[in-house]
C-alpha cells in the first residue's frame, strides 16, 4: 500500500482549478456533469482509503473483535505511520459517516415535509401556496414522477406575466434534469472530504445556470429570464435546503444575470486541451484517475495481506 493509501485523501486538491474555471468557461450542463462526477469519485475513493486505515487502526486496539493476525507487524508495515494514521482514521471516518448521514437524512426529511405540506393541494405539476413570503423551488418526485414546481403567491405577485413563465421554465428545467441529484452528490462529497467544498459551491452555481439557459431557450428571451431572476433575488429567501434547487438564492444572482445578458455559451462537451479550462479539466481527470487507481491498489493489497495474516 505505502503512500498510495494517503493519496486519495489529498488528490481532491487537483480539482480546485477546474471548479472555478468550469463555471466560467464551460456550458453549465457540461460543467455540472463534470464537477459532480469528479466530486463523487474523489469522495468515494477518499472514504474507501480512510476505511482501509481504520481497519489497520482498529486491529491495534485491545479487545477488538478482529483476527489477531491483523495486528501483526507485517500488516502494519503496509501502512506508513500505521500507529498514528490508523488510530486517527477511526474518529475521522466516524465524523465522515455521521456528517453524510445527517445531510442525507436532512434532505429526505425536508422533501417529506414539503410533500406533506402539498398533500392537500390539487395534484398538479405546479403548486401555488397562499403565502406572502416570496420563494420558489423544484420539489423532485419519485421514479417516473417528475415532481412539482412550488411557488408562493408572494413570489408571483412580484413578477410580470413573461417573468412568471421564465420562473416556471426554470424550475421545470431543474426537475427534468434531476438537478437535485447533482446537488446531493456534491453535498455528500463535501461532507466526505472538506477539500471538495469548492466543487459543491461550483455545482450549486452551474446547476442554476443550466436551468437559466433552458428557461431562456423556452421563453425565447435571455433578458426576460435575467429580469425575472434579478427581481426574485431581491425578494426571495431561496430554497428550504441546499439540495433543493431554488429560483434565486442571494449568492450567485448577479453573476447569473450578467451571464444571461451575454450570448448563450457554446455547448462543448469537453474543453480543448489548448485552453486553460481544458488543462484544468484534464488535471482534474488525471487526479481522479490516480485517486481511483490508488484506492483500488490499496484495497487489493490490504485484502491479500489480511488474507495471508488470517489463520485458517
One Martini backbone bead per residue (centre of mass of N, CA, C, O) as a GRO file, in nm:
protein
  312
    1UNK     BB    1   0.063   0.059  -0.027
    2UNK     BB    2   0.169   0.296   0.124
    3UNK     BB    3   0.116   0.618   0.006
    4UNK     BB    4  -0.145   0.547  -0.161
    5UNK     BB    5  -0.353   0.569   0.081
    6UNK     BB    6  -0.321   0.900   0.092
    7UNK     BB    7  -0.391   1.030  -0.183
    8UNK     BB    8  -0.714   1.046  -0.182
    9UNK     BB    9  -0.714   1.271   0.049
   10UNK     BB   10  -0.558   1.505  -0.155
   11UNK     BB   11  -0.656   1.497  -0.465
   12UNK     BB   12  -0.891   1.713  -0.459
   13UNK     BB   13  -0.695   1.953  -0.523
   14UNK     BB   14  -0.695   1.902  -0.842
   15UNK     BB   15  -1.003   2.039  -0.869
   16UNK     BB   16  -0.990   2.346  -0.814
   17UNK     BB   17  -0.943   2.483  -1.091
   18UNK     BB   18  -1.207   2.366  -1.236
   19UNK     BB   19  -1.423   2.487  -1.050
   20UNK     BB   20  -1.384   2.782  -1.165
   21UNK     BB   21  -1.353   2.747  -1.480
   22UNK     BB   22  -1.613   2.591  -1.557
   23UNK     BB   23  -1.825   2.818  -1.473
   24UNK     BB   24  -1.699   3.020  -1.701
   25UNK     BB   25  -1.633   2.818  -1.983
   26UNK     BB   26  -1.869   2.627  -1.955
   27UNK     BB   27  -2.127   2.462  -1.992
   28UNK     BB   28  -2.343   2.402  -1.741
   29UNK     BB   29  -2.396   2.106  -1.804
   30UNK     BB   30  -2.100   2.011  -1.826
   31UNK     BB   31  -2.006   2.119  -1.549
   32UNK     BB   32  -2.198   1.954  -1.371
   33UNK     BB   33  -2.108   1.674  -1.458
   34UNK     BB   34  -1.805   1.698  -1.407
   35UNK     BB   35  -1.804   1.788  -1.102
   36UNK     BB   36  -1.980   1.558  -0.992
   37UNK     BB   37  -1.805   1.320  -1.080
   38UNK     BB   38  -1.546   1.403  -0.941
   39UNK     BB   39  -1.659   1.425  -0.654
   40UNK     BB   40  -1.768   1.137  -0.623
   41UNK     BB   41  -1.506   0.976  -0.672
   42UNK     BB   42  -1.323   1.117  -0.462
   43UNK     BB   43  -1.501   1.049  -0.216
   44UNK     BB   44  -1.494   0.742  -0.236
   45UNK     BB   45  -1.186   0.707  -0.226
   46UNK     BB   46  -1.131   0.849   0.047
   47UNK     BB   47  -1.320   0.667   0.216
   48UNK     BB   48  -1.186   0.399   0.156
   49UNK     BB   49  -0.901   0.471   0.269
   50UNK     BB   50  -1.005   0.534   0.551
   51UNK     BB   51  -1.110   0.245   0.602
   52UNK     BB   52  -0.834   0.105   0.578
   53UNK     BB   53  -0.708   0.252   0.819
   54UNK     BB   54  -0.913   0.148   1.026
   55UNK     BB   55  -0.839  -0.148   1.016
   56UNK     BB   56  -0.551  -0.106   1.122
   57UNK     BB   57  -0.630   0.052   1.382
   58UNK     BB   58  -0.831  -0.155   1.512
   59UNK     BB   59  -0.622  -0.394   1.540
   60UNK     BB   60  -0.465  -0.233   1.784
   61UNK     BB   61  -0.694  -0.269   1.966
   62UNK     BB   62  -0.802  -0.371   2.254
   63UNK     BB   63  -1.057  -0.610   2.215
   64UNK     BB   64  -1.094  -0.674   1.935
   65UNK     BB   65  -1.275  -0.873   1.682
   66UNK     BB   66  -1.032  -0.926   1.531
   67UNK     BB   67  -0.790  -1.082   1.408
   68UNK     BB   68  -0.472  -1.120   1.527
   69UNK     BB   69  -0.315  -1.101   1.248
   70UNK     BB   70  -0.396  -0.787   1.190
   71UNK     BB   71  -0.155  -0.691   1.412
   72UNK     BB   72   0.080  -0.750   1.265
   73UNK     BB   73   0.368  -0.619   1.143
   74UNK     BB   74   0.312  -0.686   0.842
   75UNK     BB   75   0.053  -0.516   0.829
   76UNK     BB   76   0.159  -0.235   0.937
   77UNK     BB   77   0.377  -0.197   0.705
   78UNK     BB   78   0.165  -0.113   0.479
   79UNK     BB   79   0.152   0.148   0.671
   80UNK     BB   80   0.241   0.448   0.717
   81UNK     BB   81   0.215   0.539   1.023
   82UNK     BB   82   0.006   0.336   1.160
   83UNK     BB   83  -0.049   0.429   1.451
   84UNK     BB   84  -0.151   0.715   1.381
   85UNK     BB   85  -0.330   0.679   1.127
   86UNK     BB   86  -0.520   0.455   1.226
   87UNK     BB   87  -0.636   0.605   1.481
   88UNK     BB   88  -0.724   0.872   1.333
   89UNK     BB   89  -0.933   0.735   1.132
   90UNK     BB   90  -1.165   0.662   1.317
   91UNK     BB   91  -1.292   0.943   1.383
   92UNK     BB   92  -1.299   1.041   1.090
   93UNK     BB   93  -1.504   0.831   0.982
   94UNK     BB   94  -1.730   0.897   1.181
   95UNK     BB   95  -1.769   1.187   1.086
   96UNK     BB   96  -1.834   1.128   0.792
   97UNK     BB   97  -2.083   0.944   0.837
   98UNK     BB   98  -2.247   1.141   1.009
   99UNK     BB   99  -2.256   1.376   0.804
  100UNK     BB  100  -2.387   1.223   0.567
  101UNK     BB  101  -2.639   1.123   0.716
  102UNK     BB  102  -2.743   1.402   0.793
  103UNK     BB  103  -2.774   1.515   0.505
  104UNK     BB  104  -2.964   1.292   0.396
  105UNK     BB  105  -3.184   1.321   0.613
  106UNK     BB  106  -3.250   1.619   0.562
  107UNK     BB  107  -3.335   1.586   0.272
  108UNK     BB  108  -3.564   1.382   0.326
  109UNK     BB  109  -3.726   1.550   0.534
  110UNK     BB  110  -3.788   1.794   0.354
  111UNK     BB  111  -3.938   1.639   0.134
  112UNK     BB  112  -4.156   1.521   0.318
  113UNK     BB  113  -4.264   1.789   0.431
  114UNK     BB  114  -4.339   1.913   0.156
  115UNK     BB  115  -4.532   1.688   0.066
  116UNK     BB  116  -4.733   1.722   0.301
  117UNK     BB  117  -4.802   2.025   0.246
  118UNK     BB  118  -4.917   1.934  -0.060
  119UNK     BB  119  -5.150   1.716  -0.018
  120UNK     BB  120  -5.406   1.931  -0.025
  121UNK     BB  121  -5.340   1.977  -0.307
  122UNK     BB  122  -5.351   1.964  -0.618
  123UNK     BB  123  -5.244   1.728  -0.866
  124UNK     BB  124  -4.987   1.916  -0.984
  125UNK     BB  125  -4.705   2.065  -1.130
  126UNK     BB  126  -4.828   2.316  -0.971
  127UNK     BB  127  -4.768   2.486  -0.655
  128UNK     BB  128  -4.974   2.719  -0.485
  129UNK     BB  129  -4.900   2.923  -0.217
  130UNK     BB  130  -5.058   3.105   0.048
  131UNK     BB  131  -4.786   3.320   0.048
  132UNK     BB  132  -4.600   3.613   0.108
  133UNK     BB  133  -4.352   3.454   0.087
  134UNK     BB  134  -4.090   3.467  -0.136
  135UNK     BB  135  -4.083   3.157  -0.323
  136UNK     BB  136  -3.895   2.898  -0.513
  137UNK     BB  137  -3.918   2.542  -0.608
  138UNK     BB  138  -3.797   2.212  -0.668
  139UNK     BB  139  -3.987   1.911  -0.629
  140UNK     BB  140  -3.900   1.607  -0.632
  141UNK     BB  141  -3.968   1.294  -0.728
  142UNK     BB  142  -4.063   0.961  -0.804
  143UNK     BB  143  -3.939   0.814  -1.047
  144UNK     BB  144  -4.171   0.909  -1.284
  145UNK     BB  145  -4.193   1.147  -1.106
  146UNK     BB  146  -4.097   1.482  -1.163
  147UNK     BB  147  -4.272   1.669  -0.994
  148UNK     BB  148  -4.275   2.006  -0.844
  149UNK     BB  149  -4.379   2.337  -0.850
  150UNK     BB  150  -4.295   2.577  -0.603
  151UNK     BB  151  -4.513   2.857  -0.524
  152UNK     BB  152  -4.585   3.176  -0.428
  153UNK     BB  153  -4.780   3.455  -0.418
  154UNK     BB  154  -4.544   3.648  -0.354
  155UNK     BB  155  -4.381   3.583  -0.609
  156UNK     BB  156  -4.597   3.636  -0.832
  157UNK     BB  157  -4.648   3.939  -0.753
  158UNK     BB  158  -4.336   4.026  -0.846
  159UNK     BB  159  -4.431   3.930  -1.138
  160UNK     BB  160  -4.465   3.899  -1.453
  161UNK     BB  161  -4.575   3.711  -1.700
  162UNK     BB  162  -4.300   3.641  -1.839
  163UNK     BB  163  -4.153   3.589  -1.564
  164UNK     BB  164  -4.323   3.347  -1.484
  165UNK     BB  165  -4.243   3.169  -1.721
  166UNK     BB  166  -3.945   3.165  -1.642
  167UNK     BB  167  -3.979   3.030  -1.371
  168UNK     BB  168  -4.115   2.766  -1.468
  169UNK     BB  169  -3.890   2.685  -1.664
  170UNK     BB  170  -3.667   2.665  -1.457
  171UNK     BB  171  -3.795   2.448  -1.268
  172UNK     BB  172  -3.842   2.234  -1.490
  173UNK     BB  173  -3.542   2.197  -1.549
  174UNK     BB  174  -3.470   2.077  -1.278
  175UNK     BB  175  -3.655   1.828  -1.304
  176UNK     BB  176  -3.557   1.713  -1.578
  177UNK     BB  177  -3.238   1.710  -1.474
  178UNK     BB  178  -3.202   1.625  -1.180
  179UNK     BB  179  -3.044   1.838  -0.983
  180UNK     BB  180  -3.064   1.712  -0.698
  181UNK     BB  181  -2.846   1.494  -0.746
  182UNK     BB  182  -2.606   1.677  -0.781
  183UNK     BB  183  -2.632   1.830  -0.511
  184UNK     BB  184  -2.613   1.578  -0.329
  185UNK     BB  185  -2.341   1.474  -0.420
  186UNK     BB  186  -2.169   1.730  -0.337
  187UNK     BB  187  -2.261   1.737  -0.047
  188UNK     BB  188  -2.144   1.458   0.035
  189UNK     BB  189  -1.855   1.506  -0.064
  190UNK     BB  190  -1.795   1.745   0.131
  191UNK     BB  191  -1.835   1.568   0.385
  192UNK     BB  192  -1.610   1.354   0.316
  193UNK     BB  193  -1.436   1.609   0.183
  194UNK     BB  194  -1.331   1.930   0.231
  195UNK     BB  195  -1.179   1.967  -0.053
  196UNK     BB  196  -1.484   1.964  -0.207
  197UNK     BB  197  -1.629   2.243  -0.164
  198UNK     BB  198  -1.579   2.399  -0.433
  199UNK     BB  199  -1.765   2.202  -0.597
  200UNK     BB  200  -2.026   2.261  -0.453
  201UNK     BB  201  -2.040   2.561  -0.526
  202UNK     BB  202  -2.024   2.527  -0.834
  203UNK     BB  203  -2.280   2.345  -0.874
  204UNK     BB  204  -2.485   2.542  -0.756
  205UNK     BB  205  -2.438   2.733  -1.001
  206UNK     BB  206  -2.457   2.551  -1.263
  207UNK     BB  207  -2.745   2.452  -1.216
  208UNK     BB  208  -2.874   2.730  -1.246
  209UNK     BB  209  -2.757   2.792  -1.528
  210UNK     BB  210  -2.889   2.561  -1.671
  211UNK     BB  211  -3.181   2.657  -1.614
  212UNK     BB  212  -3.150   2.931  -1.747
  213UNK     BB  213  -3.098   2.829  -2.038
  214UNK     BB  214  -3.360   2.670  -2.066
  215UNK     BB  215  -3.549   2.911  -2.017
  216UNK     BB  216  -3.448   3.089  -2.250
  217UNK     BB  217  -3.530   2.884  -2.472
  218UNK     BB  218  -3.835   2.876  -2.400
  219UNK     BB  219  -3.901   3.188  -2.397
  220UNK     BB  220  -3.686   3.363  -2.599
  221UNK     BB  221  -3.544   3.535  -2.349
  222UNK     BB  222  -3.280   3.647  -2.165
  223UNK     BB  223  -3.389   3.909  -2.033
  224UNK     BB  224  -3.632   3.795  -1.888
  225UNK     BB  225  -3.478   3.601  -1.705
  226UNK     BB  226  -3.294   3.813  -1.578
  227UNK     BB  227  -3.524   3.983  -1.457
  228UNK     BB  228  -3.651   3.761  -1.283
  229UNK     BB  229  -3.402   3.699  -1.111
  230UNK     BB  230  -3.354   3.982  -1.001
  231UNK     BB  231  -3.625   4.015  -0.858
  232UNK     BB  232  -3.617   3.755  -0.686
  233UNK     BB  233  -3.343   3.820  -0.538
  234UNK     BB  234  -3.473   4.068  -0.368
  235UNK     BB  235  -3.717   3.873  -0.216
  236UNK     BB  236  -3.596   3.607  -0.160
  237UNK     BB  237  -3.507   3.295   0.042
  238UNK     BB  238  -3.516   3.045  -0.104
  239UNK     BB  239  -3.445   2.737  -0.034
  240UNK     BB  240  -3.482   2.499   0.232
  241UNK     BB  241  -3.240   2.341   0.079
  242UNK     BB  242  -2.947   2.274  -0.087
  243UNK     BB  243  -3.082   2.015  -0.260
  244UNK     BB  244  -3.272   2.240  -0.352
  245UNK     BB  245  -3.389   2.419  -0.622
  246UNK     BB  246  -3.368   2.755  -0.657
  247UNK     BB  247  -3.435   3.047  -0.821
  248UNK     BB  248  -3.311   3.283  -0.596
  249UNK     BB  249  -3.026   3.321  -0.467
  250UNK     BB  250  -2.812   3.552  -0.336
  251UNK     BB  251  -2.527   3.487  -0.445
  252UNK     BB  252  -2.545   3.424  -0.791
  253UNK     BB  253  -2.727   3.641  -0.927
  254UNK     BB  254  -2.536   3.850  -1.068
  255UNK     BB  255  -2.392   3.635  -1.247
  256UNK     BB  256  -2.645   3.530  -1.391
  257UNK     BB  257  -2.734   3.792  -1.518
  258UNK     BB  258  -2.473   3.849  -1.673
  259UNK     BB  259  -2.483   3.586  -1.844
  260UNK     BB  260  -2.767   3.652  -1.983
  261UNK     BB  261  -2.647   3.924  -2.125
  262UNK     BB  262  -2.509   3.716  -2.287
  263UNK     BB  263  -2.426   3.494  -2.484
  264UNK     BB  264  -2.458   3.185  -2.551
  265UNK     BB  265  -2.313   2.907  -2.472
  266UNK     BB  266  -2.115   2.668  -2.566
  267UNK     BB  267  -2.165   2.309  -2.633
  268UNK     BB  268  -1.922   2.173  -2.471
  269UNK     BB  269  -1.819   1.870  -2.351
  270UNK     BB  270  -1.501   1.923  -2.407
  271UNK     BB  271  -1.227   2.087  -2.358
  272UNK     BB  272  -0.964   2.207  -2.490
  273UNK     BB  273  -0.626   2.167  -2.423
  274UNK     BB  274  -0.537   2.471  -2.508
  275UNK     BB  275  -0.689   2.551  -2.261
  276UNK     BB  276  -0.729   2.626  -1.937
  277UNK     BB  277  -0.978   2.446  -1.880
  278UNK     BB  278  -0.857   2.196  -2.014
  279UNK     BB  279  -0.620   2.157  -1.821
  280UNK     BB  280  -0.795   2.139  -1.565
  281UNK     BB  281  -0.965   1.895  -1.654
  282UNK     BB  282  -0.726   1.700  -1.693
  283UNK     BB  283  -0.623   1.727  -1.405
  284UNK     BB  284  -0.879   1.618  -1.268
  285UNK     BB  285  -0.881   1.347  -1.421
  286UNK     BB  286  -0.605   1.254  -1.320
  287UNK     BB  287  -0.668   1.268  -1.016
  288UNK     BB  288  -0.905   1.068  -1.029
  289UNK     BB  289  -0.749   0.828  -1.143
  290UNK     BB  290  -0.534   0.805  -0.922
  291UNK     BB  291  -0.735   0.767  -0.693
  292UNK     BB  292  -0.863   0.506  -0.797
  293UNK     BB  293  -0.599   0.339  -0.819
  294UNK     BB  294  -0.505   0.373  -0.525
  295UNK     BB  295  -0.754   0.251  -0.384
  296UNK     BB  296  -0.744  -0.020  -0.532
  297UNK     BB  297  -0.458  -0.101  -0.451
  298UNK     BB  298  -0.503  -0.088  -0.144
  299UNK     BB  299  -0.736  -0.291  -0.124
  300UNK     BB  300  -0.595  -0.536  -0.253
  301UNK     BB  301  -0.346  -0.546  -0.073
  302UNK     BB  302  -0.493  -0.570   0.201
  303UNK     BB  303  -0.646  -0.827   0.138
  304UNK     BB  304  -0.396  -1.014   0.103
  305UNK     BB  305  -0.269  -0.958   0.374
  306UNK     BB  306  -0.509  -1.047   0.553
  307UNK     BB  307  -0.533  -1.330   0.432
  308UNK     BB  308  -0.243  -1.421   0.521
  309UNK     BB  309  -0.297  -1.342   0.840
  310UNK     BB  310  -0.528  -1.543   0.842
  311UNK     BB  311  -0.637  -1.796   1.003
  312UNK     BB  312  -0.776  -2.117   0.922
   0.00000   0.00000   0.00000
